[in-house]
Amino acid sequence: MEFPEPPEVTASAEWGLQRLIAGNQRFLRGEARFPTVCKETLADLARGQQPFATILGCSDSRVPPELIFDANFGELFIVRVAGNVISPEVMGSLQYAGAHLRTPLFVVLGHEGCGAVEAALKTKREGHEHRARIQLLVNSILPGLPDINSQASTVEQMNVAVEANVRWSIHQILETQEGKNAIKAGAKFVGAVYEIASGRVRLLS
């Protein structure tokens, strides 16, 4: 990934994160401003894109990043795949965002009640085998799942697993040379979980 000098990238990344937080707060208050579109906006977008953040999120229909962050056309570069898992195709998309779109902020966005994570938990606990291609997806999640207290409630187990899966995706990104280069250049990688019942995006420390 290629970026400008670190101070500029770091400032842009923090600015982008605060912009996402502010957008989610507007969404929660019912004061969302976007999406809006006019001929002038479409004409500008036809000339190219300059998103301020890249979001790796789950395909779940209840978690559309543009809406929950109150972002307009062209503001977010979004990669969505069930369970926000890492694959060569996903990494290629993230590398494109860094090298060509130069987004300084990367957010891995998981969500409560993720079906892919639930399927992985079922395999981990019971050895359950899913349909072939679903199992491939599950296998991408399993290495990042910790041993979870079996005495905890189902909801608590899922919450722990969802957070662990977000951190696992970030870990895999940062283990690549591209990820290491991005960090050196000042880019920011953030984990977050979307709370479906409330609409709030919770950042992970």
Helices and strands as residue ranges (DSSP letters): H 6-29, H 39-46, E 53-57, H 65-68, E 76-80, G 82-84, H 88-99, E 105-111, H 115-126, H 132-141, G 142-144, H 154-174, H 177-184, E 188-194, E 201-203
